[in-house]
Amino acid sequence: MTTVIHLARHRAAATPPTTGTPDPIQSFGDACNSLSMAAYYARSGNNAGAQRKAIQGLAALRSLNAQDAGIQNPSTSGRA
């Protein structure tokens, strides 16, 4: 009978979410990328993908707007 040696599997450690000040350049890049992908999905007929990416792009734009206005949390900006 053969002996089986089980090797430990290496897994990447989960990266904790960043808690610092968000980078406006990153938010702008996220918005451009998401909205570009939304347009691509819309042209190719993938409406669900287009909607998902458009929502992500709009969230990035809201984040960028909140950073510009100095608001830390855009979900609590007082909109009704």
LORO-126037 format. One record per atom (N, C-alpha, C, O): residue number from 1; residue in one letter; atom name; x, y, z. Coordinates in nm, 4 decimals. Atoms other than C-alpha are relative to their C-alpha. Layout:
N
{r NUM, 'a', 'CA', {X, Y, Z}}
...
This chain:
80
{r 1, 'm', 'N', {0.0836, -0.1176, 0.0000}}
{r 1, 'm', 'CA', {0.0000, 0.0000, 0.0000}}
{r 1, 'm', 'C', {0.0885, 0.1245, 0.0000}}
{r 1, 'm', 'O', {0.1909, 0.1274, 0.0683}}
{r 2, 't', 'N', {-0.0811, -0.1211, 0.0080}}
{r 2, 't', 'CA', {0.1314, 0.3483, -0.0836}}
{r 2, 't', 'C', {-0.0399, 0.0988, 0.1081}}
{r 2, 't', 'O', {-0.1559, 0.1068, 0.1485}}
{r 3, 't', 'N', {0.0240, -0.1015, -0.1014}}
{r 3, 't', 'CA', {0.1657, 0.6224, 0.1709}}
{r 3, 't', 'C', {-0.0286, 0.1325, -0.0695}}
{r 3, 't', 'O', {0.0468, 0.1740, -0.1575}}
{r 4, 'v', 'N', {0.0387, -0.1282, 0.0584}}
{r 4, 'v', 'CA', {-0.0087, 0.9487, 0.0814}}
{r 4, 'v', 'C', {0.0428, 0.1095, 0.0958}}
{r 4, 'v', 'O', {0.0091, 0.1063, 0.2142}}
{r 5, 'i', 'N', {-0.0430, -0.1131, -0.0811}}
{r 5, 'i', 'CA', {0.1508, 1.2674, 0.2074}}
{r 5, 'i', 'C', {-0.0819, 0.1216, -0.0435}}
{r 5, 'i', 'O', {-0.0744, 0.1648, -0.1585}}
{r 6, 'h', 'N', {0.0826, -0.1180, 0.0288}}
{r 6, 'h', 'CA', {-0.0899, 1.5603, 0.2262}}
{r 6, 'h', 'C', {0.0829, 0.1248, 0.0271}}
{r 6, 'h', 'O', {0.1314, 0.1455, 0.1383}}
{r 7, 'l', 'N', {-0.0744, -0.1233, -0.0136}}
{r 7, 'l', 'CA', {0.0829, 1.8903, 0.1652}}
{r 7, 'l', 'C', {-0.0949, 0.1134, 0.0365}}
{r 7, 'l', 'O', {-0.2097, 0.1171, -0.0077}}
{r 8, 'a', 'N', {0.0805, -0.1163, -0.0374}}
{r 8, 'a', 'CA', {-0.0432, 2.2104, 0.3190}}
{r 8, 'a', 'C', {-0.0198, 0.0884, -0.1225}}
{r 8, 'a', 'O', {0.0735, 0.1107, -0.1996}}
{r 9, 'r', 'N', {0.0295, -0.0890, 0.1123}}
{r 9, 'r', 'CA', {-0.2102, 2.4363, 0.0673}}
{r 9, 'r', 'C', {0.0213, 0.1431, 0.0434}}
{r 9, 'r', 'O', {-0.0180, 0.1845, 0.1525}}
{r 10, 'h', 'N', {-0.0253, -0.1404, -0.0301}}
{r 10, 'h', 'CA', {-0.1012, 2.7928, 0.0534}}
{r 10, 'h', 'C', {-0.1137, 0.0834, -0.0560}}
{r 10, 'h', 'O', {-0.1536, 0.0675, -0.1714}}
{r 11, 'r', 'N', {0.1060, -0.0907, 0.0428}}
{r 11, 'r', 'CA', {-0.3713, 3.0543, 0.0366}}
{r 11, 'r', 'C', {0.0447, 0.1420, 0.0244}}
{r 11, 'r', 'O', {0.1129, 0.1718, 0.1225}}
{r 12, 'a', 'N', {-0.0344, -0.1411, -0.0168}}
{r 12, 'a', 'CA', {-0.3304, 3.4221, -0.0104}}
{r 12, 'a', 'C', {-0.0808, 0.0569, 0.1159}}
{r 12, 'a', 'O', {-0.1992, 0.0268, 0.1313}}
{r 13, 'a', 'N', {0.0686, -0.0634, -0.1122}}
{r 13, 'a', 'CA', {-0.4157, 3.6231, 0.2972}}
{r 13, 'a', 'C', {-0.0969, 0.1046, -0.0547}}
{r 13, 'a', 'O', {-0.0669, 0.1756, -0.1506}}
{r 14, 'a', 'N', {0.0995, -0.0989, 0.0409}}
{r 14, 'a', 'CA', {-0.7263, 3.8339, 0.2637}}
{r 14, 'a', 'C', {0.0518, 0.1388, 0.0330}}
{r 14, 'a', 'O', {0.1027, 0.1631, 0.1424}}
{r 15, 't', 'N', {-0.0448, -0.1368, -0.0243}}
{r 15, 't', 'CA', {-0.6430, 4.1994, 0.2262}}
{r 15, 't', 'C', {-0.1119, 0.0762, 0.0703}}
{r 15, 't', 'O', {-0.2262, 0.0748, 0.0246}}
{r 16, 'p', 'N', {0.1035, -0.0761, -0.0705}}
{r 16, 'p', 'CA', {-0.8266, 4.4171, 0.4761}}
{r 16, 'p', 'C', {-0.0390, 0.1226, -0.0821}}
{r 16, 'p', 'O', {0.0428, 0.1747, -0.1579}}
{r 17, 'p', 'N', {0.0405, -0.1187, 0.0751}}
{r 17, 'p', 'CA', {-1.0292, 4.7045, 0.3330}}
{r 17, 'p', 'C', {0.0799, 0.1214, 0.0471}}
{r 17, 'p', 'O', {0.1134, 0.1341, 0.1649}}
{r 18, 't', 'N', {-0.0749, -0.1197, -0.0358}}
{r 18, 't', 'CA', {-0.8451, 5.0330, 0.3225}}
{r 18, 't', 'C', {-0.0891, 0.0949, 0.0770}}
{r 18, 't', 'O', {-0.2065, 0.1117, 0.0440}}
{r 19, 't', 'N', {0.0790, -0.0910, -0.0831}}
{r 19, 't', 'CA', {-0.9584, 5.2801, 0.5838}}
{r 19, 't', 'C', {0.0504, 0.1428, -0.0098}}
{r 19, 't', 'O', {-0.0002, 0.2310, 0.0596}}
{r 20, 'g', 'N', {-0.0552, -0.1344, 0.0139}}
{r 20, 'g', 'CA', {-0.7543, 5.5814, 0.4753}}
{r 20, 'g', 'C', {-0.0850, 0.0858, -0.0909}}
{r 20, 'g', 'O', {-0.1984, 0.0514, -0.1243}}
{r 21, 't', 'N', {0.0675, -0.0922, 0.0912}}
{r 21, 't', 'CA', {-0.8509, 5.8692, 0.2548}}
{r 21, 't', 'C', {-0.0030, -0.0605, -0.1397}}
{r 21, 't', 'O', {0.1010, -0.1013, -0.1913}}
{r 22, 'p', 'N', {0.0071, 0.0557, 0.1355}}
{r 22, 'p', 'CA', {-0.9786, 5.7467, -0.0825}}
{r 22, 'p', 'C', {0.0734, 0.0898, -0.0997}}
{r 22, 'p', 'O', {0.0756, 0.2121, -0.0861}}
{r 23, 'd', 'N', {-0.0775, -0.0714, 0.1007}}
{r 23, 'd', 'CA', {-0.7690, 5.8450, -0.3813}}
{r 23, 'd', 'C', {-0.0923, 0.0465, -0.1124}}
{r 23, 'd', 'O', {-0.1588, -0.0366, -0.1744}}
{r 24, 'p', 'N', {0.0890, -0.0480, 0.1066}}
{r 24, 'p', 'CA', {-0.9564, 6.0694, -0.6283}}
{r 24, 'p', 'C', {0.0401, -0.0521, -0.1376}}
{r 24, 'p', 'O', {-0.0459, -0.0708, -0.2237}}
{r 25, 'i', 'N', {-0.0434, 0.0522, 0.1296}}
{r 25, 'i', 'CA', {-0.7449, 5.9416, -0.9173}}
{r 25, 'i', 'C', {-0.0510, -0.1424, -0.0184}}
{r 25, 'i', 'O', {-0.0903, -0.1808, -0.1286}}
{r 26, 'q', 'N', {0.0520, 0.1364, 0.0069}}
{r 26, 'q', 'CA', {-0.8474, 5.5843, -0.8348}}
{r 26, 'q', 'C', {-0.1507, 0.0018, -0.0257}}
{r 26, 'q', 'O', {-0.2006, -0.0776, -0.1054}}
{r 27, 's', 'N', {0.1445, -0.0102, 0.0217}}
{r 27, 's', 'CA', {-1.2147, 5.6854, -0.8159}}
{r 27, 's', 'C', {-0.0309, 0.0405, -0.1437}}
{r 27, 's', 'O', {-0.1244, -0.0115, -0.2045}}
{r 28, 'f', 'N', {0.0205, -0.0420, 0.1384}}
{r 28, 'f', 'CA', {-1.1874, 5.8608, -1.1522}}
{r 28, 'f', 'C', {0.0267, -0.1163, -0.0955}}
{r 28, 'f', 'O', {-0.0489, -0.1377, -0.1902}}
{r 29, 'g', 'N', {-0.0312, 0.1158, 0.0836}}
{r 29, 'g', 'CA', {-1.0224, 5.5538, -1.3065}}
{r 29, 'g', 'C', {-0.1078, -0.1060, 0.0081}}
{r 29, 'g', 'O', {-0.1452, -0.1655, -0.0929}}
{r 30, 'd', 'N', {0.1079, 0.0969, -0.0170}}
{r 30, 'd', 'CA', {-1.2888, 5.3268, -1.1592}}
{r 30, 'd', 'C', {-0.1246, 0.0423, -0.0772}}
{r 30, 'd', 'O', {-0.1898, -0.0402, -0.1414}}
{r 31, 'a', 'N', {0.1180, -0.0502, 0.0705}}
{r 31, 'a', 'CA', {-1.5640, 5.5484, -1.3003}}
{r 31, 'a', 'C', {0.0166, -0.0146, -0.1510}}
{r 31, 'a', 'O', {-0.0747, -0.0603, -0.2197}}
{r 32, 'c', 'N', {-0.0249, 0.0113, 0.1447}}
{r 32, 'c', 'CA', {-1.4059, 5.5612, -1.6475}}
{r 32, 'c', 'C', {-0.0070, -0.1447, -0.0457}}
{r 32, 'c', 'O', {-0.0691, -0.1756, -0.1473}}
{r 33, 'n', 'N', {-0.0019, 0.1412, 0.0377}}
{r 33, 'n', 'CA', {-1.3477, 5.1878, -1.6561}}
{r 33, 'n', 'C', {-0.1402, -0.0606, 0.0052}}
{r 33, 'n', 'O', {-0.1816, -0.1295, -0.0880}}
{r 34, 's', 'N', {0.1340, 0.0582, -0.0144}}
{r 34, 's', 'CA', {-1.6940, 5.0941, -1.5291}}
{r 34, 's', 'C', {-0.0951, 0.0502, -0.1078}}
{r 34, 's', 'O', {-0.1706, -0.0279, -0.1657}}
{r 35, 'l', 'N', {0.0913, -0.0550, 0.0999}}
{r 35, 'l', 'CA', {-1.8768, 5.3287, -1.7638}}
{r 35, 'l', 'C', {0.0389, -0.0433, -0.1409}}
{r 35, 'l', 'O', {-0.0479, -0.0605, -0.2265}}
{r 36, 's', 'N', {-0.0446, 0.0518, 0.1294}}
{r 36, 's', 'CA', {-1.6650, 5.2161, -2.0587}}
{r 36, 's', 'C', {-0.0479, -0.1436, -0.0196}}
{r 36, 's', 'O', {-0.0943, -0.1808, -0.1274}}
{r 37, 'm', 'N', {0.0471, 0.1386, 0.0081}}
{r 37, 'm', 'CA', {-1.7480, 4.8541, -1.9808}}
{r 37, 'm', 'C', {-0.1527, -0.0049, -0.0131}}
{r 37, 'm', 'O', {-0.2060, -0.0924, -0.0814}}
{r 38, 'a', 'N', {0.1456, -0.0053, 0.0134}}
{r 38, 'a', 'CA', {-2.1164, 4.9475, -1.9426}}
{r 38, 'a', 'C', {-0.0391, 0.0263, -0.1453}}
{r 38, 'a', 'O', {-0.1320, -0.0354, -0.1974}}
{r 39, 'a', 'N', {0.0281, -0.0288, 0.1408}}
{r 39, 'a', 'CA', {-2.1123, 5.0941, -2.2933}}
{r 39, 'a', 'C', {0.0294, -0.1220, -0.0871}}
{r 39, 'a', 'O', {-0.0463, -0.1525, -0.1793}}
{r 40, 'y', 'N', {-0.0350, 0.1202, 0.0770}}
{r 40, 'y', 'CA', {-1.9393, 4.7832, -2.4285}}
{r 40, 'y', 'C', {-0.1079, -0.1074, 0.0159}}
{r 40, 'y', 'O', {-0.1523, -0.1672, -0.0821}}
{r 41, 'y', 'N', {0.1031, 0.1008, -0.0240}}
{r 41, 'y', 'CA', {-2.1918, 4.5516, -2.2635}}
{r 41, 'y', 'C', {-0.1318, 0.0389, -0.0667}}
{r 41, 'y', 'O', {-0.2028, -0.0476, -0.1181}}
{r 42, 'a', 'N', {0.1238, -0.0447, 0.0631}}
{r 42, 'a', 'CA', {-2.4807, 4.7639, -2.3931}}
{r 42, 'a', 'C', {0.0055, -0.0219, -0.1514}}
{r 42, 'a', 'O', {-0.0926, -0.0643, -0.2124}}
{r 43, 'r', 'N', {-0.0136, 0.0222, 0.1449}}
{r 43, 'r', 'CA', {-2.3455, 4.7493, -2.7493}}
{r 43, 'r', 'C', {-0.0073, -0.1472, -0.0361}}
{r 43, 'r', 'O', {-0.0567, -0.1830, -0.1430}}
{r 44, 's', 'N', {0.0000, 0.1437, 0.0301}}
{r 44, 's', 'CA', {-2.3036, 4.3731, -2.7269}}
{r 44, 's', 'C', {-0.1300, -0.0685, 0.0418}}
{r 44, 's', 'O', {-0.1438, -0.1894, 0.0234}}
{r 45, 'g', 'N', {0.1302, 0.0552, -0.0342}}
{r 45, 'g', 'CA', {-2.6585, 4.3234, -2.5953}}
{r 45, 'g', 'C', {-0.0107, -0.0603, 0.1392}}
{r 45, 'g', 'O', {-0.1132, -0.1194, 0.1732}}
{r 46, 'n', 'N', {0.0019, 0.0529, -0.1371}}
{r 46, 'n', 'CA', {-2.5671, 4.2242, -2.2383}}
{r 46, 'n', 'C', {-0.0539, 0.1090, 0.0921}}
{r 46, 'n', 'O', {0.0223, 0.1831, 0.1542}}
{r 47, 'n', 'N', {0.0620, -0.1074, -0.0769}}
{r 47, 'n', 'CA', {-2.8163, 4.4490, -2.0616}}
{r 47, 'n', 'C', {0.0236, -0.0126, 0.1491}}
{r 47, 'n', 'O', {0.0398, 0.0887, 0.2171}}
{r 48, 'a', 'N', {-0.0234, 0.0184, -0.1435}}
{r 48, 'a', 'CA', {-2.7669, 4.2964, -1.7161}}
{r 48, 'a', 'C', {0.1414, 0.0453, 0.0361}}
{r 48, 'a', 'O', {0.1614, 0.1117, 0.1378}}
{r 49, 'g', 'N', {-0.1370, -0.0429, -0.0242}}
{r 49, 'g', 'CA', {-2.3910, 4.3491, -1.7385}}
{r 49, 'g', 'C', {0.0146, 0.1506, -0.0132}}
{r 49, 'g', 'O', {0.0866, 0.2137, 0.0643}}
{r 50, 'a', 'N', {-0.0048, -0.1450, 0.0193}}
{r 50, 'a', 'CA', {-2.4398, 4.7020, -1.8690}}
{r 50, 'a', 'C', {-0.0579, 0.0725, 0.1204}}
{r 50, 'a', 'O', {-0.0032, 0.1732, 0.1654}}
{r 51, 'q', 'N', {0.0619, -0.0625, -0.1173}}
{r 51, 'q', 'CA', {-2.6697, 4.7857, -1.5795}}
{r 51, 'q', 'C', {0.0913, -0.0102, 0.1210}}
{r 51, 'q', 'O', {0.1074, 0.0871, 0.1947}}
{r 52, 'r', 'N', {-0.0889, 0.0205, -0.1150}}
{r 52, 'r', 'CA', {-2.4297, 4.6387, -1.3223}}
{r 52, 'r', 'C', {0.1194, 0.0952, -0.0064}}
{r 52, 'r', 'O', {0.1552, 0.1575, 0.0936}}
{r 53, 'k', 'N', {-0.1168, -0.0867, 0.0138}}
{r 53, 'k', 'CA', {-2.1318, 4.8316, -1.4613}}
{r 53, 'k', 'C', {-0.0384, 0.1479, 0.0075}}
{r 53, 'k', 'O', {0.0387, 0.2288, 0.0591}}
{r 54, 'a', 'N', {0.0451, -0.1390, -0.0099}}
{r 54, 'a', 'CA', {-2.3319, 5.1543, -1.4941}}
{r 54, 'a', 'C', {-0.0205, 0.0391, 0.1461}}
{r 54, 'a', 'O', {0.0138, 0.1502, 0.1864}}
{r 55, 'i', 'N', {0.0191, -0.0267, -0.1430}}
{r 55, 'i', 'CA', {-2.4270, 5.1291, -1.1262}}
{r 55, 'i', 'C', {0.1344, 0.0166, 0.0690}}
{r 55, 'i', 'O', {0.1508, 0.1053, 0.1528}}
{r 56, 'q', 'N', {-0.1341, -0.0132, -0.0582}}
{r 56, 'q', 'CA', {-2.0617, 5.0735, -1.0338}}
{r 56, 'q', 'C', {0.0644, 0.1324, -0.0405}}
{r 56, 'q', 'O', {0.1297, 0.1974, 0.0412}}
{r 57, 'g', 'N', {-0.0563, -0.1265, 0.0473}}
{r 57, 'g', 'CA', {-1.9589, 5.3720, -1.2460}}
{r 57, 'g', 'C', {-0.0619, 0.1196, 0.0699}}
{r 57, 'g', 'O', {0.0080, 0.2143, 0.1059}}
{r 58, 'l', 'N', {0.0668, -0.1099, -0.0691}}
{r 58, 'l', 'CA', {-2.2184, 5.5972, -1.0878}}
{r 58, 'l', 'C', {0.0413, 0.0068, 0.1464}}
{r 58, 'l', 'O', {0.0536, 0.1158, 0.2024}}
{r 59, 'a', 'N', {-0.0483, 0.0016, -0.1388}}
{r 59, 'a', 'CA', {-2.1075, 5.4872, -0.7406}}
{r 59, 'a', 'C', {0.1397, 0.0618, 0.0089}}
{r 59, 'a', 'O', {0.1697, 0.1341, 0.1039}}
{r 60, 'a', 'N', {-0.1336, -0.0589, 0.0017}}
{r 60, 'a', 'CA', {-1.7497, 5.5797, -0.8314}}
{r 60, 'a', 'C', {-0.0079, 0.1513, -0.0203}}
{r 60, 'a', 'O', {0.0693, 0.2262, 0.0395}}
{r 61, 'l', 'N', {0.0168, -0.1439, 0.0198}}
{r 61, 'l', 'CA', {-1.8675, 5.9198, -0.9557}}
{r 61, 'l', 'C', {-0.0525, 0.0680, 0.1264}}
{r 61, 'l', 'O', {-0.0102, 0.1788, 0.1597}}
{r 62, 'r', 'N', {0.0489, -0.0550, -0.1266}}
{r 62, 'r', 'CA', {-2.0609, 5.9766, -0.6324}}
{r 62, 'r', 'C', {0.1142, 0.0096, 0.1015}}
{r 62, 'r', 'O', {0.1253, 0.1082, 0.1744}}
{r 63, 's', 'N', {-0.1142, -0.0009, -0.0907}}
{r 63, 's', 'CA', {-1.7493, 5.8854, -0.4364}}
{r 63, 's', 'C', {0.0953, 0.1137, -0.0352}}
{r 63, 's', 'O', {0.1466, 0.1818, 0.0536}}
{r 64, 'l', 'N', {-0.0870, -0.1081, 0.0446}}
{r 64, 'l', 'CA', {-1.5434, 6.1277, -0.6450}}
{r 64, 'l', 'C', {-0.0604, 0.1354, 0.0359}}
{r 64, 'l', 'O', {0.0114, 0.2261, 0.0780}}
{r 65, 'n', 'N', {0.0682, -0.1242, -0.0346}}
{r 65, 'n', 'CA', {-1.8026, 6.4015, -0.5907}}
{r 65, 'n', 'C', {0.0077, 0.0258, 0.1499}}
{r 65, 'n', 'O', {0.0281, 0.1393, 0.1932}}
{r 66, 'a', 'N', {-0.0070, -0.0150, -0.1449}}
{r 66, 'a', 'CA', {-1.8042, 6.3366, -0.2171}}
{r 66, 'a', 'C', {0.1412, 0.0382, 0.0432}}
{r 66, 'a', 'O', {0.1583, 0.1178, 0.1356}}
{r 67, 'q', 'N', {-0.1387, -0.0353, -0.0321}}
{r 67, 'q', 'CA', {-1.4242, 6.3546, -0.2072}}
{r 67, 'q', 'C', {0.0258, 0.1458, -0.0344}}
{r 67, 'q', 'O', {0.0953, 0.2162, 0.0388}}
{r 68, 'd', 'N', {-0.0192, -0.1382, 0.0426}}
{r 68, 'd', 'CA', {-1.4349, 6.6831, -0.3946}}
{r 68, 'd', 'C', {-0.0676, 0.0967, 0.0966}}
{r 68, 'd', 'O', {-0.0164, 0.2056, 0.1225}}
{r 69, 'a', 'N', {0.0737, -0.0865, -0.0917}}
{r 69, 'a', 'CA', {-1.6915, 6.8256, -0.1532}}
{r 69, 'a', 'C', {0.0511, -0.0123, 0.1434}}
{r 69, 'a', 'O', {0.0105, 0.0645, 0.2306}}
{r 70, 'g', 'N', {-0.0531, 0.0176, -0.1345}}
{r 70, 'g', 'CA', {-1.4986, 6.6999, 0.1491}}
{r 70, 'g', 'C', {-0.0874, -0.0847, 0.0892}}
{r 70, 'g', 'O', {-0.0687, -0.0859, 0.2108}}
{r 71, 'i', 'N', {0.0884, 0.0864, -0.0767}}
{r 71, 'i', 'CA', {-1.7695, 6.4580, 0.2574}}
{r 71, 'i', 'C', {0.0665, -0.1369, 0.0094}}
{r 71, 'i', 'O', {0.1075, -0.1920, -0.0926}}
{r 72, 'q', 'N', {-0.0653, 0.1288, -0.0159}}
{r 72, 'q', 'CA', {-1.6264, 6.1369, 0.4022}}
{r 72, 'q', 'C', {-0.0898, -0.1159, -0.0392}}
{r 72, 'q', 'O', {-0.0408, -0.2123, -0.0980}}
{r 73, 'n', 'N', {0.0903, 0.1088, 0.0285}}
{r 73, 'n', 'CA', {-1.9359, 5.9172, 0.3642}}
{r 73, 'n', 'C', {-0.1158, 0.0502, -0.0864}}
{r 73, 'n', 'O', {-0.2057, 0.1162, -0.0344}}
{r 74, 'p', 'N', {0.1050, -0.0544, 0.0870}}
{r 74, 'p', 'CA', {-2.1571, 5.9926, 0.0597}}
{r 74, 'p', 'C', {-0.1391, -0.0531, 0.0310}}
{r 74, 'p', 'O', {-0.2375, 0.0099, -0.0077}}
{r 75, 's', 'N', {0.1326, 0.0542, -0.0289}}
{r 75, 's', 'CA', {-2.4409, 5.7713, 0.1882}}
{r 75, 's', 'C', {-0.0706, 0.0787, 0.1098}}
{r 75, 's', 'O', {-0.1918, 0.0650, 0.1267}}
{r 76, 't', 'N', {0.0612, -0.0785, -0.1075}}
{r 76, 't', 'CA', {-2.4991, 6.0108, 0.4804}}
{r 76, 't', 'C', {0.0103, 0.1489, -0.0300}}
{r 76, 't', 'O', {0.0304, 0.2294, 0.0610}}
{r 77, 's', 'N', {-0.0172, -0.1408, 0.0375}}
{r 77, 's', 'CA', {-2.4851, 6.3373, 0.2870}}
{r 77, 's', 'C', {-0.1254, 0.0823, 0.0202}}
{r 77, 's', 'O', {-0.1258, 0.2011, -0.0120}}
{r 78, 'g', 'N', {0.1196, -0.0766, -0.0308}}
{r 78, 'g', 'CA', {-2.8374, 6.4369, 0.3905}}
{r 78, 'g', 'C', {-0.1020, 0.0047, -0.1110}}
{r 78, 'g', 'O', {-0.1986, 0.0804, -0.1020}}
{r 79, 'r', 'N', {0.0988, 0.0022, 0.1073}}
{r 79, 'r', 'CA', {-3.0199, 6.3600, 0.0668}}
{r 79, 'r', 'C', {-0.1237, -0.0743, 0.0454}}
{r 79, 'r', 'O', {-0.1140, -0.1757, 0.1147}}
{r 80, 'a', 'N', {0.1249, 0.0663, -0.0380}}
{r 80, 'a', 'CA', {-3.3840, 6.2690, 0.1119}}
{r 80, 'a', 'C', {-0.0461, -0.0931, -0.1087}}
{r 80, 'a', 'O', {-0.1498, -0.1579, -0.0946}}
